[in-house]
């Protein structure tokens, strides 16, 4: 059983991140985030006037949902 913090945090307790903070967390540029927003592909975001903000918990969930796990099964590798 996993314990997710999104269920426990009230909206008032959630931290909003700037595009610069999210870009650093995800290892992409702010421009990449802008493109993702345009195509609705990245993490959910808020527009507060002209300011763009991301919910910190949703950014973490986005990272988890998009993780690619690579495992090599040695038994299936053939030697030449």
N, C-alpha and C positions, 0 to 999 in steps of 0.2 A: 504494500500500500504506500503510495506516495502522498506527501503533504504539499499541496501547492499554496503558495503565498497569495495567489490571486483571489482565492476564496476567503481569506482572512482579512485582507486589507480593504478598508472602506475607501470610497472615492476621495475623501478628504486626506487620507494618509498616503495616497499614491504620489510618487515623485514624477514630475514631468521633465523630460530631457530635451535639450536643444539638438538640432541636426548635427552640430559639431560633436557633441557628446555621443550621439548614436553612431555617427560615422567612425569614431574612434573605437567604440565597443565592437562594431561589426567588421572593422578593418577595411572599410570602403571610403570613398571620397564623399564630400557633401554633395557634389554634382551627381554622383551615382544615386544618392538618396532622392534627389530632386527628380531624377528620371524614373526611379521606382514609384514615387508619389504620382507622377503624371500617368504612368501605366497601371497604377494600383497593384503593384507587385511586392512592395516591401512591407515593413511592419505598419500597423494602423497608426494614424497620426491625427492630431487636432490642429485646426486653424483657429487661433485666437487673435482676431483682427488679421493682421498681416503676418503674425508670428506663427511658426510651425513648431509644434511640440509633440513629443512621443511619450507615452506612458512607459516607465521603466520596466514594469512587470510584463507588458506586452512585447517589449523588445527582447527580453529574456526568453519569453515563450516563442517568439519568432526564431531565435537562435536554436532553440531545442527542436522546433518543428522542422527546421531546414538542415539539421545536422546530417551529414553523410558519414556513415561508419564503414570503414574499409577493413575487411578481415580476409586474410589469406588462409585458405584451407590447404595446409601442406600436403595432406593425403591426396588431393586432386591434382597436384602439380606433377607433370611428367618430366623426367630427366631425359635429355637427348644424348 
